[in-house]
Structure formats: structure tokens, C-alpha cells
Amino acid sequence: MITGEHTIGNILNNYPELYEVFWENGFNYSSADQLVSSLGADTMLRTVLTAKGINIELFTNMINRRINNECQMEGLQYDFYNPDLPVNLLVKTACAVSEHFKEELAQTLKARRELTGEMPNVFIVDGCHAPHDFQNFHDIESIDKLPDIIMSMSFDEVYDKRFIDKYVSQGYFTSVLDPKQENLPECMDDSYTLNAGLAMVFLVDEKKLGDLPRPEKWEDLLNPIYENSIIAFGDDSKGIFEYPLYYFYKEFGMESMKKLAHNVKDIQHAAKAARLAGTNSKEAGAIYYMPLTFAQLCENKDVSIVFPEDGALIIPIAFLVKKDKVDELDYLINLLLNGYGQMCANINAAVFNPNIESKIPEGTRIKWLGWDYIRAHDIPALGEKLHEEFHKAWDEKQKS
């Protein structure tokens, strides 16, 4: 049995297949070898999970089940999907809370079965960006063929303009948060329920910054004085992540892709960046931008978290609910709003449910892309274009 006292090297050298479990929980390294190298072969699992805010008991239970090829809890399997029935819930979660959410979901479904004898049909996507049977929602022929509740992570396929025009704009979905509440009303929408959002902030190594001024706004990252000073949010396999690029493009145009590329020293996943910030590593930089979830893991000296004056950028954690299914599926909606919402708050995401206390410092400004802007653009297609423009400039810079 794997326990929290086992080392990362011991676990992955003996069970390399467990790399997928680490990946699903936010350890987004390109291979098991890179994960061991980055976290340290002799580092205890308990240390790594504590730093990332992951429940140790749930994680070890999950990897031991994977080792034993078991996927059930008290006789209730994690595979709740029957392809011959309509889907009530499509699950896509923030990686850091994925297994915790599955545990809570299993409990909810078990209670529902005991109370009513019913078992909702649930499709679980393995990983927030993994391909799945419902990948192209816009190609699905009718609203009845779509899942009743669609969980979304980041600017994914539910922000595709073809899907918006075909289904969202036709009024099939409704928000289950009060759009008139005072809790950041600009984040509320009639169709999408913006449950929470990863909040993007700066992490600044004061020593490496030297005599340069500390960046205070997002536009500052485009200032040429920061040439080769910035570590961008992304990873080795995918390159830069598009999430903040939408905001740069909206406010500063396509030219901002070149300006940002000029200033970026390296592209790293936030878990690696948070570990390197404040060290003497050649891979370290002076300025990082990343979700607060990861920035708060950095405990190195002379490193400061900076909340941008114009607002922490939001990476959405949202879901869609069919209007005619709200009453029928209220127990699942409650799980998403409150149970899942609290999990998001626990990883320092911004939460928009007034019943959940945010752990983000009071008074922190939030910068949201805007529902009107989202509806006016094909967000996934725009993301591909922005990614391409950034890497065109970045690749040219790397060659020079």
C-alpha cells in the first residue's frame, strides 16, 4: 500500500502508470521521469500533496485503487456512464480537485440511489483538456442529445461560437446563480453559471528584478524593459497557455503577442515555476504570471505575490444547466454550487457563490473577459490564432 511517507521516486519507479494520476491532479509534467526530476526523487508524497493542497488520504486511496485495478467506493463504481441513456451530467473539473470531486459525486449518487432508486447517467472526462465523446458540442444534432448539465474548465468547447449560436443563444440554458447579486455582477450571465475562476497574478523575485520597477498592471508585462525577464504560464508540450492571451488581445491588440514574446524568458507550468521562483536556477526568472493556486505554494525568500492593480485575470470554472432540468437535478446543482464551489475556494480560486467565503484577499480586483466579448468571438478559434502569433514571434526570437 502506498502511503504519504513513500517517496516520489519510489512510487513512480515501481508504478510508472501512476503518472496519469499525478497528471490528473495538476502535476502537469511531460513524463514520469520529468515529474520525478522536478519534484525530487527523495521527496515524500506527503510533502508534495500538502504543498499543493491535495487531501493525502483521498489521493493515496485513489492511487492504491489504481494499483489494484479497483475503481469503486462501497460498491459504487466511478464509471457511472451508460452510453445507451441520455447524459444527465458531464463532469470536467479543475485538476487539483478532480479526485476529491469524484469522491463527493460518488457519495451524492449513492445517497440518491438509496433515496429514490434512481441513478443519474454521468460521463466523466479524464482530465480538463482530455478528448471525449462529446468534444464537438456544436455538431450534436439536437438539444435533447446534449448532457443536461455540462461542466466546463477554462475557455473550452462551450465557448465555441457555433455552440453558442446553436444552443446557448436560443435560451436552452439558465444560470443558477442570482444575476442581480452584488458579488461581482459583471461575472453573472443568464445562461452560463460562472461558479469560480482561477485568478491569475504576478509572482516577483525581488532580487532578480533588481533596479527594474515592480510590474503593477498587465500592460506592464509588455514593456520592453522586461526583456527576457518573464516566465510565461504554459508547459513543455503545449507551449504558452492561451488564457491570459485573450485579455492581452482584447485590451492591447495582436501586437501584444509580439511584445509579450519579446519579454518572455521561458514557458513553464506553474507548479515548476512556483518551485523555481526565488532560486539561483538558470531556468528562474524575475517575473512570473500564474494562478494564485500555484503562486501561494512558493515559500522562497524575496518572492512576492503581486495582485495587479487592474485585476486578477479569471480562468473560468463554469457549468451550463438546461432550463427544464433545474428542478429535477437540483441535488447535482447543489453539489456543483456548494461542494465543488468550496473545493475551488480551497485551492484559492475566486468564487462567485455568495454562500462560500473566498480565500482571496478582500479588496482584490477581478478582471473578467466579459460575456458580451465572449459571445462576439469564437473563443477557441481565437485562442489558436493567439497561440500561433505568440509562438511565431517566440520561435523567431529563440533562433536569433
LOMI-197133 format. One record per residue (C-alpha): residue number from 1; x negated, z, y negated. Coordinates in pm, 1 decimal, padded with zeros to 6 digits. Layout:
REM LOMI-197133
   nr         u         w         v
  NUM         X         Z         Y
...
REM end
This chain:
REM LOMI-197133
   nr         u         w         v
    1   00000.0   00000.0   00000.0
    2  -00130.8  -00094.0  -00345.3
    3  -00132.3   00195.7  -00591.9
    4  -00225.1   00234.3  -00955.8
    5  -00567.6   00358.0  -00852.5
    6  -00666.1   00029.8  -00687.2
    7  -00893.6  -00194.1  -00895.1
    8  -00805.4  -00539.5  -01021.6
    9  -01089.9  -00691.9  -00823.0
   10  -00986.0  -00518.8  -00502.1
   11  -00624.7  -00628.1  -00538.0
   12  -00682.3  -00993.8  -00620.3
   13  -00978.8  -01044.6  -00389.6
   14  -00769.5  -00922.2  -00096.8
   15  -00437.9  -01069.6  -00209.0
   16  -00504.5  -01374.2  -00433.1
   17  -00136.5  -01472.6  -00403.8
   18  -00055.4  -01174.5  -00627.3
   19  -00198.1  -01371.3  -00920.1
   20   00152.9  -01515.8  -00962.9
   21   00295.2  -01166.3  -01004.8
   22   00046.2  -01084.4  -01279.1
   23   00126.1  -01417.7  -01448.0
   24   00499.9  -01348.7  -01442.1
   25   00434.2  -01018.2  -01617.9
   26   00241.8  -01162.2  -01909.4
   27  -00116.9  -01179.5  -01777.2
   28  -00140.5  -01548.8  -01859.5
   29  -00486.3  -01639.6  -01738.8
   30  -00551.0  -01979.4  -01583.5
   31  -00663.9  -01844.1  -01244.3
   32  -00704.5  -01525.4  -01043.8
   33  -01080.3  -01544.4  -01099.2
   34  -01036.2  -01562.6  -01476.3
   35  -00790.7  -01272.3  -01467.4
   36  -01041.0  -01056.7  -01275.7
   37  -01325.1  -01162.6  -01504.7
   38  -01126.1  -01094.1  -01821.8
   39  -00973.8  -00759.5  -01722.7
   40  -01276.7  -00635.5  -01528.6
   41  -01308.8  -00621.5  -01150.3
   42  -01358.8  -00242.3  -01155.4
   43  -01069.1  -00170.8  -01392.3
   44  -00791.2   00030.5  -01231.3
   45  -00446.7  -00128.7  -01212.6
   46  -00301.2   00183.1  -01377.7
   47  -00521.5   00131.8  -01684.1
   48  -00418.7  -00231.2  -01724.8
   49  -00045.9  -00165.7  -01681.8
   50  -00048.2   00132.8  -01918.2
   51  -00217.5  -00073.0  -02189.1
   52   00045.7  -00344.4  -02151.6
   53   00339.9  -00104.1  -02140.5
   54   00446.4  -00204.6  -01789.1
   55   00610.0   00052.9  -01562.7
   56   00349.5   00133.6  -01294.9
   57   00595.6   00231.6  -01022.4
   58   00808.6  -00081.0  -01064.4
   59   00504.1  -00308.6  -01070.8
   60   00341.1  -00157.4  -00761.1
   61   00672.2  -00161.3  -00574.9
   62   00710.0  -00526.5  -00660.7
   63   00361.6  -00634.3  -00550.3
   64   00390.8  -00434.0  -00228.2
   65   00716.7  -00610.2  -00152.9
   66   00543.8  -00941.9  -00221.4
   67   00262.0  -00849.5   00017.2
   68   00512.0  -00758.0   00286.9
   69   00718.1  -01068.2   00212.5
   70   01014.1  -00849.6   00117.9
   71   01239.4  -00924.4  -00177.6
   72   01517.1  -00672.2  -00158.3
   73   01622.4  -00342.0  -00301.7
   74   01857.6  -00121.6  -00098.6
   75   01979.8  -00422.0   00095.2
   76   02042.2  -00631.4  -00216.1
   77   01824.0  -00940.5  -00238.6
   78   01666.6  -01062.5  -00561.1
   79   01782.6  -01412.7  -00470.5
   80   02142.9  -01393.4  -00589.4
   81   02190.3  -01771.8  -00612.2
   82   02439.1  -01978.8  -00416.9
   83   02392.9  -02348.8  -00507.5
   84   02748.1  -02426.2  -00396.0
   85   02908.9  -02198.2  -00656.2
   86   02924.8  -02208.3  -01038.0
   87   02645.8  -02008.4  -01200.6
   88   02753.3  -01701.3  -01395.6
   89   02410.7  -01607.8  -01531.2
   90   02084.2  -01797.6  -01570.9
   91   01800.4  -01547.6  -01611.5
   92   01493.1  -01619.2  -01821.7
   93   01315.1  -01316.0  -01962.7
   94   01012.2  -01212.7  -02162.7
   95   00732.0  -01196.1  -01904.3
   96   00633.1  -00839.8  -01990.7
   97   00974.6  -00705.1  -01884.6
   98   01060.9  -00956.2  -01612.9
   99   01039.6  -00727.8  -01310.8
  100   01197.4  -00433.9  -01493.3
  101   01491.9  -00655.4  -01584.9
  102   01529.8  -00776.8  -01225.0
  103   01546.4  -00415.7  -01108.0
  104   01817.0  -00335.1  -01364.1
  105   02003.2  -00654.4  -01277.7
  106   01996.7  -00566.1  -00907.5
  107   02142.9  -00224.3  -00984.8
  108   02413.8  -00378.4  -01204.3
  109   02513.9  -00632.9  -00941.1
  110   02511.7  -00372.3  -00667.0
  111   02743.8  -00149.9  -00873.4
  112   02969.8  -00446.2  -00945.0
  113   02995.7  -00534.0  -00577.0
  114   03079.0  -00174.1  -00485.1
  115   03343.3  -00152.5  -00760.5
  116   03516.5  -00488.3  -00718.7
  117   03378.4  -00654.5  -00405.9
  118   03262.9  -00942.1  -00625.1
  119   02910.9  -01077.9  -00650.3
  120   02832.7  -01297.2  -00954.6
  121   02619.1  -01605.0  -00895.1
  122   02281.5  -01556.5  -01065.5
  123   01999.9  -01809.1  -01097.1
  124   01659.5  -01657.1  -01179.1
  125   01391.4  -01872.1  -01342.2
  126   01041.8  -01777.0  -01222.5
  127   00853.3  -01735.7  -01548.9
  128   00977.3  -01800.7  -01902.0
  129   00841.8  -02158.6  -01905.8
  130   00881.2  -02248.5  -01537.1
  131   01067.1  -02567.8  -01436.9
  132   01409.0  -02502.7  -01286.5
  133   01724.9  -02670.3  -01157.8
  134   01895.6  -02656.7  -01497.4
  135   01596.4  -02775.5  -01701.1
  136   01776.7  -03053.9  -01887.6
  137   02094.7  -02885.2  -02004.3
  138   02188.3  -03185.6  -02215.0
  139   02213.5  -03403.1  -01901.5
  140   02468.4  -03175.5  -01735.6
  141   02794.7  -03367.2  -01731.4
  142   03042.4  -03101.6  -01843.2
  143   03062.3  -02750.8  -01986.9
  144   03203.4  -02628.7  -01654.4
  145   02877.2  -02721.5  -01482.8
  146   02668.4  -02510.6  -01720.9
  147   02593.6  -02143.4  -01644.8
  148   02841.4  -01907.5  -01811.3
  149   02554.3  -01712.4  -01969.6
  150   02220.4  -01879.4  -02043.4
  151   01927.9  -01652.3  -02125.6
  152   01660.8  -01815.2  -02340.2
  153   01298.2  -01730.6  -02411.0
  154   01122.5  -01877.7  -02716.6
  155   01222.8  -02218.4  -02858.3
  156   01316.6  -02365.2  -02520.4
  157   01568.4  -02622.4  -02396.6
  158   01875.4  -02455.7  -02551.5
  159   01732.5  -02564.2  -02889.9
  160   01723.5  -02930.7  -02784.1
  161   01936.1  -03122.1  -03037.0
  162   02103.5  -03322.5  -02759.8
  163   02224.6  -02998.5  -02605.5
  164   02327.4  -02858.7  -02942.9
  165   02527.7  -03170.9  -03032.6
  166   02691.3  -03195.7  -02690.7
  167   02781.5  -02832.2  -02632.6
  168   02681.9  -02579.3  -02898.6
  169   02832.2  -02766.0  -03194.2
  170   03155.4  -02816.5  -03000.8
  171   03225.1  -02443.4  -03011.8
  172   03194.0  -02363.8  -02641.7
  173   02974.0  -02057.7  -02701.1
  174   03014.2  -01744.8  -02909.4
  175   02782.4  -01475.4  -03035.3
  176   02848.6  -01126.7  -02900.3
  177   02675.3  -00953.1  -03192.1
  178   02872.5  -00897.7  -03510.6
  179   02761.5  -01170.3  -03755.2
  180   02868.4  -00955.8  -04051.4
  181   02642.3  -00661.3  -03971.6
  182   02380.1  -00560.8  -04225.5
  183   02099.5  -00573.5  -03967.6
  184   01927.3  -00895.6  -04081.3
  185   02242.5  -01107.2  -04117.2
  186   02034.8  -01426.6  -04162.7
  187   01938.7  -01395.0  -03795.5
  188   02302.8  -01394.3  -03682.8
  189   02482.7  -01707.6  -03565.0
  190   02832.6  -01795.0  -03446.6
  191   02711.6  -01941.1  -03115.4
  192   02368.4  -01800.6  -03028.9
  193   02317.8  -01429.1  -02971.6
  194   01971.2  -01352.6  -03107.7
  195   01911.0  -01038.2  -02907.2
  196   01549.3  -00977.4  -03007.9
  197   01231.2  -01158.4  -03103.0
  198   00858.4  -01123.2  -03058.7
  199   00719.2  -01051.7  -03405.5
  200   00401.9  -01243.4  -03496.9
  201   00148.6  -01051.7  -03708.4
  202  -00220.8  -01065.0  -03802.8
  203  -00497.7  -00869.9  -03633.9
  204  -00803.1  -00845.6  -03859.4
  205  -01158.8  -00747.4  -03766.3
  206  -01270.3  -00593.0  -04094.2
  207  -01642.9  -00614.7  -04010.9
  208  -01632.9  -00982.0  -03915.8
  209  -01417.6  -01059.5  -04218.8
  210  -01699.0  -00931.9  -04438.5
  211  -01656.1  -01019.0  -04806.3
  212  -01361.8  -01252.3  -04744.8
  213  -01024.0  -01126.0  -04866.5
  214  -00786.3  -00998.3  -04603.4
  215  -00506.3  -01253.0  -04539.1
  216  -00172.9  -01123.3  -04666.3
  217   00059.3  -01422.7  -04617.4
  218   00093.5  -01700.4  -04361.0
  219  -00016.4  -01958.9  -04614.8
  220  -00348.5  -01774.5  -04643.8
  221  -00440.5  -01891.1  -04293.7
  222  -00457.5  -02247.3  -04432.6
  223  -00713.6  -02154.2  -04698.6
  224  -01047.2  -02331.5  -04627.7
  225  -01237.5  -02009.3  -04697.8
  226  -01138.2  -01904.0  -04344.2
  227  -01309.2  -02198.9  -04174.1
  228  -01387.0  -02108.6  -03809.2
  229  -01259.9  -01753.8  -03864.2
  230  -00920.9  -01763.5  -03691.6
  231  -00830.6  -01712.2  -03325.5
  232  -00505.4  -01900.9  -03263.4
  233  -00231.3  -01793.4  -03022.0
  234  -00230.6  -02011.5  -02710.2
  235  -00412.2  -02043.4  -02378.8
  236  -00671.1  -02249.7  -02195.0
  237  -00426.3  -02468.5  -02005.5
  238  -00163.3  -02542.2  -02273.8
  239  -00368.3  -02519.7  -02591.6
  240  -00206.3  -02379.7  -02902.7
  241   00146.1  -02240.9  -02873.0
  242   00399.1  -02416.5  -03094.1
  243   00598.3  -02111.8  -03205.0
  244   00419.2  -02044.3  -03535.7
  245   00361.4  -02415.4  -03593.9
  246   00734.3  -02462.7  -03661.8
  247   00708.0  -02218.8  -03951.5
  248   00391.3  -02376.9  -04091.4
  249   00552.2  -02721.0  -04076.5
  250   00878.3  -02605.0  -04236.0
  251   00703.1  -02448.9  -04536.4
  252   00380.1  -02646.6  -04572.9
  253   00438.5  -02983.3  -04404.5
  254   00246.5  -03178.2  -04141.5
  255  -00076.3  -03145.8  -04339.6
  256  -00076.8  -02777.2  -04244.2
  257  -00163.7  -02875.2  -03884.8
  258  -00497.6  -03016.5  -04003.1
  259  -00563.7  -02723.9  -04234.4
  260  -00497.5  -02472.9  -03959.3
  261  -00712.8  -02666.4  -03710.0
  262  -00997.5  -02663.9  -03964.8
  263  -00988.6  -02282.7  -03974.3
  264  -00937.4  -02211.6  -03603.8
  265  -01247.4  -02099.6  -03417.8
  266  -01083.0  -02072.3  -03074.5
  267  -00747.5  -02067.5  -02896.9
  268  -00682.6  -01765.6  -02674.8
  269  -00395.2  -01593.2  -02504.3
  270  -00301.4  -01280.1  -02697.2
  271  -00394.7  -01049.7  -02406.8
  272  -00751.5  -01179.5  -02415.8
  273  -00762.4  -01187.6  -02796.4
  274  -00648.7  -00825.4  -02825.1
  275  -00926.2  -00723.7  -02587.9
  276  -01196.3  -00918.0  -02776.8
  277  -01095.0  -00824.2  -03131.8
  278  -01349.2  -00589.5  -03282.9
  279  -01618.7  -00659.9  -03023.1
  280  -01952.5  -00840.0  -03055.5
  281  -01844.0  -01115.3  -02817.9
  282  -01926.0  -01470.7  -02923.9
  283  -01561.8  -01553.1  -02849.9
  284  -01431.5  -01299.3  -03102.0
  285  -01307.5  -01396.1  -03448.6
  286  -01234.8  -01233.3  -03781.1
  287  -00860.5  -01307.3  -03793.9
  288  -00608.9  -01333.0  -03511.8
  289  -00237.6  -01401.8  -03514.0
  290  -00029.1  -01288.4  -03217.4
  291   00288.5  -01099.7  -03122.0
  292   00287.4  -00734.1  -03220.4
  293   00344.8  -00663.1  -02849.5
  294  -00018.8  -00756.1  -02787.9
  295  -00171.4  -00659.6  -03122.9
  296  -00084.4  -00294.7  -03063.2
  297  -00285.6  -00299.0  -02740.0
  298  -00608.6  -00337.4  -02937.3
  299  -00774.6   00000.1  -02991.8
  300  -01119.3  -00120.2  -03100.6
  301  -01268.7   00021.7  -03420.3
  302  -01248.8  -00160.3  -03753.8
  303  -00950.0  -00368.9  -03639.6
  304  -00629.3  -00358.3  -03843.0
  305  -00277.9  -00488.0  -03784.7
  306  -00150.5  -00669.2  -04093.4
  307   00222.1  -00731.8  -04135.3
  308   00239.4  -01048.2  -04350.2
  309   00399.1  -00996.4  -04689.6
  310   00628.4  -01294.3  -04635.1
  311   00741.5  -01165.6  -04295.8
  312   00650.4  -01140.5  -03929.1
  313   00740.7  -01470.4  -03762.5
  314   01007.0  -01442.5  -03495.1
  315   00981.7  -01599.2  -03147.9
  316   01346.9  -01580.1  -03036.1
  317   01476.4  -01392.7  -02732.8
  318   01836.1  -01512.1  -02729.2
  319   02124.4  -01599.6  -02499.7
  320   02440.2  -01810.9  -02500.7
  321   02779.3  -01695.8  -02367.8
  322   03079.7  -01919.2  -02306.7
  323   03371.9  -01807.0  -02520.4
  324   03615.7  -01796.4  -02230.5
  325   03384.1  -01579.5  -02017.5
  326   03320.1  -01291.3  -02258.8
  327   03579.4  -01054.1  -02114.2
  328   03515.6  -01146.4  -01752.3
  329   03138.8  -01097.8  -01776.9
  330   03133.9  -00803.4  -02017.8
  331   02922.4  -00593.1  -01776.9
  332   02647.5  -00859.4  -01777.8
  333   02668.8  -00894.7  -02156.4
  334   02628.0  -00517.9  -02188.4
  335   02315.4  -00535.7  -01970.3
  336   02168.2  -00807.1  -02193.0
  337   02255.5  -00647.4  -02525.1
  338   02162.9  -00290.8  -02441.6
  339   01949.6  -00274.0  -02126.9
  340   01745.0  -00586.7  -02190.8
  341   01753.4  -00523.5  -02565.4
  342   01596.8  -00180.4  -02512.6
  343   01329.9  -00331.0  -02286.1
  344   01241.2  -00573.1  -02565.3
  345   01224.7  -00287.7  -02816.3
  346   00992.4  -00102.2  -02578.8
  347   00739.2  -00387.5  -02597.2
  348   00755.1  -00377.0  -02978.7
  349   00976.7  -00679.6  -03023.3
  350   01212.9  -00692.5  -03320.2
  351   01567.2  -00608.0  -03204.8
  352   01886.7  -00712.3  -03377.5
  353   02132.8  -00491.4  -03191.9
  354   02217.7  -00206.4  -03435.6
  355   02262.3   00027.9  -03138.4
  356   01893.5   00001.3  -03046.8
  357   01619.5   00160.8  -03252.4
  358   01339.9  -00079.0  -03338.0
  359   00980.5   00037.5  -03293.1
  360   00859.2  -00197.2  -03564.2
  361   00762.7  -00001.9  -03878.4
  362   01051.8   00048.4  -04117.4
  363   01046.1  -00194.4  -04406.7
  364   00868.4  -00471.0  -04213.2
  365   00986.9  -00810.2  -04334.6
  366   01107.2  -01064.2  -04079.6
  367   01070.5  -01440.7  -04117.5
  368   01325.7  -01638.6  -03917.6
  369   01315.6  -02018.1  -03883.1
  370   01686.1  -02040.1  -03969.1
  371   01988.6  -02164.6  -03776.8
  372   02058.0  -02449.3  -04021.0
  373   01699.4  -02568.8  -03978.6
  374   01722.8  -02546.0  -03600.2
  375   02044.0  -02747.5  -03591.6
  376   01894.6  -03012.6  -03819.3
  377   01589.0  -03070.5  -03599.2
  378   01516.6  -03142.6  -03236.0
  379   01304.2  -02830.8  -03193.7
  380   01138.3  -02903.6  -02854.9
  381   01053.7  -03260.9  -02961.3
  382   00921.0  -03135.3  -03294.4
  383   00709.2  -02881.2  -03107.9
  384   00546.8  -03157.5  -02902.5
  385   00468.2  -03351.4  -03221.2
  386   00318.5  -03049.1  -03395.9
  387   00112.7  -02963.5  -03087.6
  388  -00015.9  -03321.3  -03079.7
  389  -00105.5  -03325.7  -03450.8
  390  -00285.9  -02993.4  -03434.2
  391  -00488.2  -03090.2  -03128.7
  392  -00575.0  -03429.7  -03272.4
  393  -00743.2  -03253.8  -03564.3
  394  -00878.3  -02974.7  -03343.6
  395  -01032.9  -03217.9  -03091.2
  396  -01196.7  -03419.7  -03367.8
  397  -01341.0  -03101.3  -03511.4
  398  -01476.3  -02996.7  -03171.2
  399  -01656.3  -03328.7  -03132.6
  400  -01821.7  -03312.6  -03474.8
REM end
